[in-house]
Amino acid sequence: MSDQDRSASSSDSVTNETWQEKFWRFTDKYKIGVIPLPLFIACGVLIFAIIALTGTLPADIVVMVATCAFFGFACGEIGKRLPIVGKMGAAAICATFIPSALVYYKLLPAPVVEATTSFYKSTHILYLYICCIIVGSIMSMDRKTLVQGFLRVFVPMLCGEIVGMVVGVTVGVVLGLPVLHTFFFLVLPIMAGGVGEGAIPLSMGYAAIFNAEQGVFLGKVLPIVMLGGLTGICCAGILNRIGKSYPHLTGNGRLLPSDNEEEDIKLHNNASLSTDVTTFASGVLLAVMMYMVGMLGQKIVGLPAPVGMLFAAVILKLTSIVSPKVLSGSQVVYKFFQTSVTYPILFAVGVAITPWDELVSAFTITNLIVIVSTVVSLVATGFFVAKKMKMYPIDTAVISCCQSGQGGTGDVAILTAAERMELMPFAQIATRIGGAINVSLSLLVLGQLIGPFPLY
């Protein structure tokens, strides 16, 4: 059959389509995020109809799945379509900070704000998301690369923190800020590991040392943490673009080149297995059980639950206890949460725990210069040290971005901007363990220095 005949045949088949087939083709072609456009519109109509008729929005999981999906993918789509920055992580930024601004300026309906906040804080759904991402990504790695990655990633992390601290303090001093103020109130909060694991314990330590109210110090530290996370998201988006332009610099979610071809083939075959509903359910259950192990570890030895879960998953992977079918199920769970849950989660984070006014209040030129200098030097050091160590510099530098993130939520936003959610296990190490070490050591030093040296 000639090309002309094929074209005529295709044209005839389109012409002979029923209205249902035309609608189906339209539905499959146009989407907002992962949601077909007609379903997206219907979802919005239903949400606002419930609010109009009842004056409230239920905070139960059924309604909130639709609500977070509708607003989360809408905000993400706005970010993706922005010129230039749309390809540099703007989707993750918009999905988090547009809702925060809408709440502050009272442009988001109050029932949506109340229901989303209640749902997010009562269910702790972020932990379900993180455990499915971490366990799924670990189960997708080959064992040798997994071990080497965990052992070697600490070197660029440590070098990046040292250089970032030195550069940040130096820039602050050049701009006329006191040394200790620059370090303890600008540079350290960036690398403290987020809000729950960083800003809060840091403010508690400051309150005890200075014999003052914790809220005062939390108000100073929290905006810096948020601006540091925002800078990390931007850096991750830029790194992603560099990786697309120079493919030899990135492993697309791997820190090290793999020389274990046989296991790579096995992993690929596992991911290609036809996964039924029960296998998918087994993958979810595996992730949840690993988090429960982490919770027990937190009670026994004090290690943060996500980190304990991470180590438990690594042990399972190294001992090959989990069957290939369940491995494939956990990989499908990972892909599902990565593609379908990320933007809804970021929307909930923006509404529930991202105060827009505090973020804006820290937007002074001096603060901004110090923060950007610190984060960029941290990330650049990770990039070049990784290159010397024969690691993939783009992917390692993305982990360095996570060192400046807002804990678990920051990791999600940064890895989303970088399109490398596979790095979540290493990101958790960077934010939680790295942040805990930074906060603990710095508070010990501050306790010794506060007598002989003024802070301001």
C-alpha positions as CSV (number, residue, x, y, z in Angstrom):
1,M,0.0,0.0,0.0
2,S,1.4,3.4,-1.0
3,D,1.7,6.3,1.5
4,Q,-1.1,8.1,-0.3
5,D,-3.4,5.1,0.2
6,R,-2.4,4.8,3.9
7,S,-3.2,8.5,4.3
8,A,-6.6,8.2,2.6
9,S,-7.4,5.1,4.8
10,S,-6.4,7.0,8.0
11,S,-8.5,10.0,6.9
12,D,-11.5,7.7,6.2
13,S,-11.2,6.0,9.6
14,V,-11.2,9.4,11.4
15,T,-14.2,10.6,9.3
16,N,-16.1,7.4,10.2
17,E,-15.5,7.7,13.9
18,T,-18.6,7.8,16.2
19,W,-19.0,10.8,18.5
20,Q,-18.0,8.6,21.4
21,E,-14.7,7.6,19.7
22,K,-14.0,11.3,18.9
23,F,-14.6,12.2,22.6
24,W,-12.4,9.3,23.7
25,R,-9.6,10.5,21.4
26,F,-10.0,14.0,22.8
27,T,-9.9,12.7,26.3
28,D,-6.8,10.7,25.8
29,K,-5.0,13.6,24.1
30,Y,-5.6,16.5,26.4
31,K,-4.7,16.2,30.1
32,I,-4.0,18.3,33.1
33,G,-1.2,16.4,34.8
34,V,-2.4,12.8,34.6
35,I,-6.1,13.8,34.6
36,P,-8.0,13.8,31.3
37,L,-9.4,17.3,30.7
38,P,-13.1,16.4,30.8
39,L,-12.6,14.6,34.2
40,F,-10.6,17.5,35.4
41,I,-13.4,19.9,34.6
42,A,-16.0,17.6,36.2
43,C,-13.9,17.3,39.3
44,G,-13.7,21.1,39.7
45,V,-17.4,21.4,39.2
46,L,-18.2,18.8,41.8
47,I,-15.8,20.4,44.4
48,F,-17.4,23.8,44.0
49,A,-20.9,22.4,43.9
50,I,-20.4,20.7,47.3
51,I,-19.1,24.0,48.7
52,A,-21.9,26.0,47.3
53,L,-24.7,23.6,48.5
54,T,-23.3,22.7,51.9
55,G,-20.9,25.6,52.8
56,T,-18.2,23.2,53.8
57,L,-15.9,20.6,52.3
58,P,-15.5,17.2,53.9
59,A,-12.0,16.4,55.1
60,D,-12.4,12.7,54.4
61,I,-10.0,10.9,52.1
62,V,-12.5,10.4,49.3
63,V,-13.2,14.1,48.8
64,M,-9.6,15.2,49.5
65,V,-8.1,12.9,46.9
66,A,-10.2,14.7,44.3
67,T,-9.5,18.2,45.8
68,C,-5.8,17.8,46.1
69,A,-5.5,16.3,42.7
70,F,-7.6,19.1,41.1
71,F,-5.7,22.0,42.7
72,G,-2.3,20.2,42.7
73,F,-2.2,19.4,39.0
74,A,-3.7,22.8,38.1
75,C,-0.9,24.6,39.9
76,G,1.7,22.2,38.5
77,E,0.4,22.7,35.0
78,I,0.8,26.5,35.4
79,G,4.4,26.0,36.4
80,K,5.1,23.7,33.4
81,R,3.7,26.2,30.9
82,L,5.7,29.2,32.2
83,P,8.3,30.3,29.6
84,I,11.9,29.3,30.3
85,V,11.5,28.6,34.0
86,G,8.8,26.0,33.2
87,K,11.6,23.6,32.2
88,M,13.7,24.5,35.3
89,G,11.5,23.2,38.2
90,A,8.8,25.8,38.2
91,A,6.1,23.2,38.4
92,A,7.2,22.0,41.8
93,I,7.5,25.7,43.0
94,C,4.1,26.6,41.7
95,A,2.4,23.5,43.2
96,T,3.8,24.5,46.6
97,F,3.9,28.3,46.7
98,I,0.8,29.3,44.6
99,P,-1.5,27.6,47.2
100,S,0.4,29.3,50.0
101,A,-0.1,32.7,48.4
102,L,-3.8,31.9,47.7
103,V,-4.3,31.1,51.3
104,Y,-2.6,34.2,52.5
105,Y,-4.5,36.5,50.2
106,K,-7.8,34.6,50.9
107,L,-8.3,33.7,47.2
108,L,-8.7,30.0,48.0
109,P,-12.2,29.1,49.4
110,A,-12.1,28.8,53.1
111,P,-13.7,25.3,53.1
112,V,-10.9,24.0,50.8
113,V,-8.2,25.5,53.2
114,E,-9.8,24.1,56.3
115,A,-10.4,20.6,54.8
116,T,-7.0,20.3,53.2
117,T,-5.2,21.5,56.4
118,S,-7.2,19.1,58.6
119,F,-6.7,16.2,56.2
120,Y,-2.9,16.8,55.8
121,K,-2.2,17.1,59.6
122,S,-4.5,14.3,60.7
123,T,-3.5,11.7,58.2
124,H,0.3,12.4,57.9
125,I,-0.1,11.3,54.3
126,L,3.3,12.7,53.5
127,Y,4.8,9.7,55.3
128,L,2.9,7.2,53.2
129,Y,4.2,9.0,50.1
130,I,7.8,9.0,51.3
131,C,7.8,5.4,52.4
132,C,6.4,4.2,49.0
133,I,9.0,6.4,47.1
134,I,11.9,5.3,49.3
135,V,11.2,1.5,49.4
136,G,10.3,1.5,45.7
137,S,13.4,3.3,44.6
138,I,15.7,1.1,46.8
139,M,14.1,-2.0,45.3
140,S,14.8,-0.7,41.9
141,M,18.6,-0.3,42.4
142,D,21.1,-3.0,41.9
143,R,22.8,-4.1,45.1
144,K,26.4,-3.1,44.3
145,T,25.5,0.4,43.2
146,L,23.2,0.8,46.3
147,V,26.1,0.0,48.7
148,Q,28.7,2.1,46.9
149,G,26.3,5.0,46.5
150,F,25.5,5.2,50.3
151,L,29.2,4.9,51.2
152,R,30.5,7.5,48.6
153,V,27.8,10.1,48.7
154,F,29.0,11.3,52.1
155,V,32.2,12.8,50.6
156,P,30.6,15.3,48.3
157,M,28.0,16.0,51.0
158,L,30.6,16.9,53.5
159,C,32.8,18.9,51.1
160,G,29.7,20.8,49.9
161,E,28.6,21.7,53.5
162,I,32.1,23.0,54.4
163,V,32.4,25.1,51.3
164,G,28.8,26.3,51.5
165,M,29.3,27.4,55.1
166,V,32.6,29.2,54.4
167,V,31.2,31.0,51.3
168,G,27.9,31.9,53.0
169,V,29.7,33.4,56.1
170,T,32.2,35.2,53.9
171,V,29.5,36.8,51.7
172,G,27.6,37.8,54.8
173,V,30.6,39.5,56.4
174,V,31.4,41.3,53.1
175,L,27.7,42.6,53.1
176,G,28.3,43.9,56.7
177,L,26.6,41.2,58.8
178,P,28.2,39.9,62.0
179,V,30.0,36.5,61.6
180,L,28.0,34.6,64.2
181,H,24.6,36.0,63.1
182,T,25.4,35.1,59.5
183,F,26.3,31.5,60.4
184,F,23.7,30.7,63.1
185,F,20.7,32.6,61.6
186,L,21.3,32.4,57.8
187,V,23.7,29.6,56.8
188,L,23.0,27.0,59.5
189,P,19.1,27.0,59.0
190,I,19.6,26.3,55.3
191,M,21.5,23.0,56.2
192,A,19.5,22.1,59.3
193,G,17.3,19.4,57.6
194,G,14.0,21.2,57.2
195,V,11.3,22.3,59.6
196,G,10.4,19.4,61.9
197,E,13.9,18.0,62.1
198,G,15.8,21.3,61.7
199,A,14.1,24.6,62.3
200,I,12.1,23.5,65.4
201,P,15.0,21.8,67.3
202,L,17.3,24.6,66.3
203,S,14.9,27.3,67.7
204,M,14.5,25.2,70.9
205,G,18.3,25.1,71.3
206,Y,18.6,28.9,70.7
207,A,15.8,29.5,73.2
208,A,17.6,27.4,75.9
209,I,21.0,29.1,75.2
210,F,19.6,32.6,75.2
211,N,16.9,32.0,77.8
212,A,14.2,33.4,75.6
213,E,11.0,32.3,73.9
214,Q,11.3,29.6,71.2
215,G,8.7,31.4,69.0
216,V,11.0,34.4,68.6
217,F,13.8,32.3,67.2
218,L,11.5,30.1,65.1
219,G,10.2,33.2,63.4
220,K,13.8,34.1,62.5
221,V,14.8,30.7,61.3
222,L,11.7,29.4,59.5
223,P,11.7,31.9,56.6
224,I,15.4,31.2,55.9
225,V,14.7,27.4,55.8
226,M,12.0,28.1,53.2
227,L,14.1,30.4,51.1
228,G,16.9,27.9,51.2
229,G,14.5,25.2,50.0
230,L,13.2,27.4,47.2
231,T,16.8,28.1,46.0
232,G,17.4,24.3,46.1
233,I,14.4,23.7,43.9
234,C,15.6,26.2,41.4
235,C,19.1,24.7,41.4
236,A,17.6,21.2,40.9
237,G,15.6,22.4,37.9
238,I,18.7,24.0,36.3
239,L,20.7,20.8,36.9
240,N,18.0,18.8,35.2
241,R,18.3,21.1,32.1
242,I,22.1,20.7,32.1
243,G,21.6,16.9,32.3
244,K,19.4,16.9,29.2
245,S,21.9,19.0,27.3
246,Y,25.0,17.0,28.4
247,P,23.7,13.4,29.0
248,H,27.2,12.0,29.8
249,L,27.1,14.0,33.1
250,T,24.0,12.2,34.5
251,G,22.9,8.7,35.4
252,N,19.2,9.8,35.3
253,G,18.6,8.8,38.9
254,R,21.8,6.8,39.6
255,L,24.8,8.1,41.4
256,L,27.3,5.6,40.0
257,P,27.8,3.8,36.7
258,S,26.8,0.2,37.1
259,D,29.2,-2.5,36.0
260,N,26.7,-5.2,37.0
261,E,25.0,-5.7,33.7
262,E,23.3,-9.0,34.7
263,E,21.5,-7.4,37.6
264,D,20.5,-4.4,35.6
265,I,18.9,-6.7,33.1
266,K,17.1,-8.5,36.0
267,L,15.8,-5.2,37.3
268,H,14.6,-4.2,33.9
269,N,12.8,-7.5,33.5
270,N,11.2,-7.2,36.9
271,A,9.9,-3.7,36.1
272,S,8.5,-5.2,32.9
273,L,6.6,-8.0,34.6
274,S,2.8,-7.8,34.3
275,T,1.8,-6.7,37.8
276,D,-1.6,-7.7,39.0
277,V,-3.6,-6.0,41.7
278,T,-2.4,-8.3,44.5
279,T,1.2,-7.7,43.6
280,F,0.7,-3.9,43.6
281,A,-1.0,-4.3,47.0
282,S,2.0,-6.4,48.3
283,G,4.3,-3.5,47.2
284,V,2.3,-1.0,49.2
285,L,2.2,-3.3,52.2
286,L,6.0,-3.8,52.0
287,A,6.5,0.0,52.0
288,V,4.2,0.5,55.0
289,M,5.8,-2.4,56.9
290,M,9.2,-0.9,56.4
291,Y,8.0,2.4,57.8
292,M,6.6,0.6,60.9
293,V,10.0,-1.0,61.4
294,G,11.4,2.6,61.2
295,M,8.9,3.7,63.9
296,L,10.1,0.9,66.2
297,G,13.7,1.9,65.6
298,Q,12.9,5.5,66.5
299,K,11.4,4.3,69.8
300,I,14.4,2.0,70.6
301,V,17.4,4.0,69.4
302,G,16.1,7.4,68.5
303,L,16.8,7.2,64.8
304,P,14.2,9.1,62.7
305,A,11.6,6.7,61.4
306,P,12.2,7.5,57.6
307,V,16.0,6.8,58.1
308,G,15.3,3.6,60.0
309,M,12.9,2.5,57.3
310,L,15.6,3.3,54.7
311,F,18.1,1.1,56.4
312,A,15.6,-1.7,56.8
313,A,14.7,-1.6,53.1
314,V,18.4,-1.7,52.2
315,I,18.9,-4.8,54.3
316,L,16.0,-6.5,52.6
317,K,17.4,-5.6,49.2
318,L,20.9,-6.8,50.0
319,T,19.7,-10.1,51.4
320,S,17.4,-10.8,48.4
321,I,14.6,-11.9,50.8
322,V,11.9,-10.2,48.7
323,S,10.7,-12.2,45.6
324,P,11.1,-10.7,42.1
325,K,7.3,-10.4,41.8
326,V,7.0,-8.3,45.0
327,L,10.0,-6.3,43.9
328,S,8.2,-5.5,40.7
329,G,5.1,-4.5,42.7
330,S,7.0,-2.1,44.8
331,Q,8.5,-0.5,41.7
332,V,5.0,0.0,40.2
333,V,3.9,1.5,43.5
334,Y,6.9,3.9,43.3
335,K,6.0,4.9,39.7
336,F,2.3,5.4,40.7
337,F,3.2,7.7,43.6
338,Q,5.8,9.6,41.6
339,T,3.5,10.4,38.7
340,S,0.1,10.6,40.4
341,V,0.6,11.8,44.0
342,T,3.5,14.3,43.9
343,Y,1.6,17.4,42.9
344,P,-1.4,16.8,45.1
345,I,1.0,16.3,48.0
346,L,2.8,19.5,47.2
347,F,-0.5,21.4,47.1
348,A,-1.5,20.1,50.6
349,V,2.0,21.1,51.9
350,G,1.5,24.6,50.4
351,V,-1.9,25.0,52.0
352,A,-1.2,23.4,55.4
353,I,2.4,24.2,56.4
354,T,3.9,26.9,54.1
355,P,3.3,30.4,55.5
356,W,3.5,32.9,52.6
357,D,3.9,35.9,54.8
358,E,7.0,34.5,56.6
359,L,8.6,33.6,53.3
360,V,8.1,37.1,51.9
361,S,9.4,38.7,55.1
362,A,12.8,37.1,54.6
363,F,13.0,38.3,51.0
364,T,15.6,41.0,51.8
365,I,18.4,41.6,49.3
366,T,21.1,40.8,51.9
367,N,19.4,37.6,53.0
368,L,18.8,36.5,49.4
369,I,22.5,37.0,48.4
370,V,23.8,35.0,51.4
371,I,21.3,32.2,50.9
372,V,21.8,31.9,47.1
373,S,25.6,32.0,47.6
374,T,25.5,29.3,50.2
375,V,23.2,27.0,48.3
376,V,25.0,27.5,44.9
377,S,28.4,26.9,46.4
378,L,27.1,23.8,48.2
379,V,25.6,22.4,45.0
380,A,28.6,23.3,42.8
381,T,31.0,21.6,45.2
382,G,28.9,18.5,45.2
383,F,29.0,18.6,41.4
384,F,32.8,18.9,41.0
385,V,33.7,16.5,43.9
386,A,31.4,13.9,42.4
387,K,33.1,14.3,39.0
388,K,36.5,13.7,40.7
389,M,35.1,10.6,42.4
390,K,33.8,9.2,39.1
391,M,30.2,9.6,40.3
392,Y,27.5,11.2,38.1
393,P,27.9,14.9,38.9
394,I,24.3,16.0,38.0
395,D,22.7,13.4,40.2
396,T,25.1,13.9,43.1
397,A,24.6,17.7,42.9
398,V,20.8,17.1,43.1
399,I,21.5,15.4,46.5
400,S,23.5,18.5,47.5
401,C,20.3,20.5,46.6
402,C,18.4,18.4,49.1
403,Q,20.9,19.4,51.8
404,S,19.2,22.8,51.6
405,G,15.7,21.5,51.4
406,Q,12.7,21.7,53.8
407,G,13.1,18.1,55.1
408,G,10.8,15.5,53.5
409,T,8.6,18.0,51.8
410,G,11.6,19.8,50.4
411,D,13.1,16.5,49.1
412,V,9.8,15.8,47.2
413,A,9.8,19.3,45.6
414,I,13.6,19.2,44.7
415,L,13.5,15.7,43.3
416,T,10.4,16.6,41.3
417,A,12.0,19.6,39.9
418,A,15.1,17.5,39.0
419,E,12.9,14.6,37.6
420,R,14.9,12.2,39.7
421,M,12.6,10.8,42.4
422,E,14.8,7.6,42.4
423,L,17.3,9.5,44.5
424,M,14.9,9.8,47.5
425,P,16.8,7.4,49.7
426,F,20.0,9.5,49.4
427,A,18.0,12.7,49.8
428,Q,16.7,11.4,53.1
429,I,20.2,10.7,54.3
430,A,21.3,14.3,53.2
431,T,18.4,16.1,55.0
432,R,17.8,14.0,58.1
433,I,21.2,12.6,59.1
434,G,23.1,15.6,57.7
435,G,20.7,18.1,59.2
436,A,20.8,16.4,62.7
437,I,24.6,16.4,62.8
438,N,24.7,20.1,61.7
439,V,22.2,21.2,64.3
440,S,23.7,19.2,67.2
441,L,27.3,20.2,66.6
442,S,26.4,23.9,66.0
443,L,24.4,24.2,69.2
444,L,27.3,22.7,71.2
445,V,29.6,25.2,69.6
446,L,27.2,28.1,70.2
447,G,26.8,27.2,73.8
448,Q,30.6,27.6,74.2
449,L,30.8,30.8,72.2
450,I,27.9,32.8,73.5
451,G,29.7,34.0,76.6
452,P,32.9,35.6,75.0
453,F,31.4,36.6,71.6
454,P,28.4,38.8,70.8
455,L,25.9,37.2,68.4
456,Y,24.9,40.5,66.6
